[in-house]
Amino acid sequence: MAIGHQGRLPGPGANRMPPAARRGLIVEILDREGSVTTGRLAEETNVSVVTIHRDLELMEAEGSLVRIRGGATVPSGRGAQVRFVTNWEARLAAHADAKRAIAREAHRLIEPSSTIFIDGSTTALALAVALDADPVPVTVVTDSPAAVVAMHAPEVQIVMVPGHVDHDLRMLSGRWTTDFIRELNYTAAFVSCAAVDLKAGATTTRREILDVLQTVMERSQATYCLADSSKFGRAAMLGIAAVTDFDAVLTDDRLDASVAAAYRASGVRLVECRLRP
């Protein structure tokens, strides 16, 4: 059930979120508001309070939240200790409005008759959806099966890279993938990451992602990092690139003003995308 929906709930079993998507929504609400009640979560996801309690128990064990009487809140020091979510459905559900805002701005950077790379992230998937809704004559190279499915406009020519299918990340990777990517030239690459930090740079949790992104950045005239504001001030295990290596970092307008100022003072071209067009 959508956030803010009012009225009587559907019958049992109707419109229930998958568990991973439900937990992704819990993380999104906590990132935005800091705390949430079990009753609200049960209503918005159309499951029982007992099911929500099980979700919260599991997520507390993982370190994603702290249970409190009647709900949950973010753990202290979350910015440095947060567990990075790799599950596709959870990532797809998290910060969807911010990803759409970033996609709208990224769409404006696409030059007609160019060749672009769109990576396997859910943020870049939002760009693929935006490109299908407002087509530009362009060639898109991607390692994302989901992006291929999202684009149907005849103006958009699609090149799908070969490789091993990672069902968890919903992307193609491996030696075939990087060798293929290395043979092409790109006008622009649109990529995402797990976390962004001024000192650590853009970082990721998986070697497969790192190999693809570093390869495409070597071959691209311009590279744009697409990262919603929840990813700032954090660092994952593997470094992709310094934030100044990107031609621009696109985020949403929820980023704290002092944080944005620090990035700009360091020479980063930071684009804050409005959540409402």
N, C-alpha and C positions, 0 to 999 in steps of 0.2 A: 504494500500500500504506500502511496506517495506520502512524503512528509507534508504535514499540514492538512491531510484529508479529514474531513468531518463527516459525521453521519454514521449509520449503522454499519457494522462490519459485515463482510461477506460470510457465507456459511463456512463450516469447517472444511479445510483443505483447499479453499479457493484462493488463488493469487498469493500463495505462500512463497516467500523468498527461499531460495536454496540456502543451506546453512552458511556457506562461505560468503555469499552476498549479504546475508543478514549480519554476519560479523563484520563485514566491511562497512556496512552502514553504521554499526555501533561505533567503530573507530572514527568514522567521518564526523558523527555527532559529537563525540568526545573531543576531537581535534578542534571543532568549531566552538563548542559551548563549555567544555571542561567537565560536565557531569550530565547524567541523564537518569530518569527513573525507569524501573522495570515496567511499570504500567504503560508508559509512553512507547517503549520499545515493543511491547506486546501488541499494542494497537497499530503501530506503523508497519509492523512486519506480518500481522495477522497470524500470530502463533500464541500459544498459551504463556502465561507468566512462568510456569514451570519450565518450559523450553528456554525462555530467556534466562532463567536462573542457571540452567545448564551451560548456555553460551557464556555467561559471565564467569562461571567457575573455570571453564576451559581457558578463557582469555586471561583470567587472572593468573592461572598457572603458567601461561606463556609470557607473562609480564606486560601484557598489552593494556591492562587497566587494574584498578583497585576497587573491589566491591565495598559498598557502604550500605547502610540501612536503607532499603527501598530503591537501590539503584547502583550506579557505578560512577567513578571519577577517574581522572588521569593519574598515573603514578607520579610521585615526586621525582624530579630530575628526568622526566620523560624524554626531553630533548636529546639527552646524551645516551639513553638506555633503551629507546624504543625498539621493538622487534620489527624487522622489515618483513612485510607481507609479500610473498611471491605468488600466492594462489591467484589464478586469472580472474575468477568471479569476484573475489574480494577486491582486487585492484580495479576492476571495471566499475564496481559500485562506488568506490571511494572518490570523493571530490569531483563528481561528474560535472557540476556546474563550472568549476574552475577550469577543467579540461576543455569544456566547450568554449569558454572565453578565450583561452590560449589558442585554441584551434582557429577561431575567427581571425585573430591577429596574424597567426602564422600563414593563413590562407592569403593574406594581402602581400606576403613576401614572395609568393610563387610567381615566377616570370613566365609568360606564355612561350611555348616552344622550347622550354628548358627540360633538363633531365634532373629529377629530384630523387632523393632516397628518403623513405619513411620507415622508421624502425618498428620493432615488434611491441612497443609499449602501448598501454591503453591511452595515453595522452596523444601519441601519434595517430592512434586509431581514430580519435575524435577529429583529427585533421583530415583523414581519409573520408570520413562521413561528411565533413564540411565541403570538401572538394567535389564529392559526388553531388551535393545539393546545389553547388554553384560552380560548375565545371570550368576549368581552364585547359586549353590545349597543351598538354604536358605529358611527358613520359615519367611514370612512377616506377622506381625499382624498390622492392620491399622484401623483407624476410618475414612478413606477417601474413599468414593465411587469412586472418580476420580482416585485415585491410583490403585484401584482394576481393573478398566477398562483399565488402561494403561499397566498392566502387563499380558502378555500372555505366556511367556516362560515356558515350562513344568518343568524346573529346580526350578522354584520359586513357592513354596507352599504358598497359601494365606489364612489367617484367618481374616475374617471380623467381627469386634466387633458388638454387638447389640446396639440398642439405638434409640433415637429420631433423625430424620433427620432435620438438620438445613439447610434450602435451601440457606440462605445468605452466610453462612460460608462453605457450602458443606462438612459438617462433621457430624458424629454421636456423640451424647453426652447424658448426663443424668446419672441417678443412675445405669441403666442396663449397660451402657458403663463402668463406673468406677469400678463397682463390677466385671465385666468380666476381665478387664485389671488387676485388683488386684490378680486374681487367677493364673496368668501366670508369668513365669520368662523370662527375656530377656537378651540376650548377649549384645545387644546395642540398644539404642533408638536414633533416628534421629528426632529432633524437631526444630521448629522455634519459632519466637516471633514477636511482633509488634515493639519492640525497645530494644536497648542494651545501658547500661550506667554503668560505673565503680561503681558509688555509688548506683544507683537504681537496678542494675542487669538486668536480662532479664525480660521484662514486657509484658503484654498483655492487650487488651481492654475488653475482655469478660470472664465472670466467667466460662462459659462452657469449654473454652480452658484451663483455669487455672486448673480446676479440673482434666481434662484428663492428662495434662502434669505432674502435681505434683504426680499423682498416678503412672504413668509409670516410672517416675524417681526413685520412691521408690523401684521398682521391677527390675530395670535394672543394670547390672554390669558396663556398661559404657553409658554415655549420651553425645551426640554431639549436640551443638547448631549451626544451620545453619542460618546465618543472613547476608544479603548483606550489603555493606558499608553504604548505605543510612539510615540504622536503628541505626547507632551508634551516641552517644551523645544525645539521646532522651530518654524519659521515658513515658510509658503509665500508666494507673491507677493501674493495678494489678501486683504485683511482683510474678514471677514464681520461680526464684532462683538467688542467687549471681552468677556472671560470673565465679567465681572460683569453683563453684559447678560442672561445666561441665568438662568432661575429655578433651575437646577441643572446641574452638569456631571457626567455619569455616566461612570465609568471602571472598570477592573478593579483588583483588589487587589495587582497587581504594581508599582504606582506607588511610587517611593521615599518613605519616610516624611517626609523633610525637604522634598521637593517638595510633597507633600500639605499639610504644615503651612504652607508659604509661600502656597499658594493660599487656604487657609482664613483665614490672617491678613490676606489682601487682601480678604476679604469674599465669597469665592466659596463657594457651597454645593456642596461636593464630595462625591459619593457613590461610595464604593469598593465595587464589586460583587464578591462572593466568586465565585471560579472554580468552586468546588464548592458546590452548593445545600445 
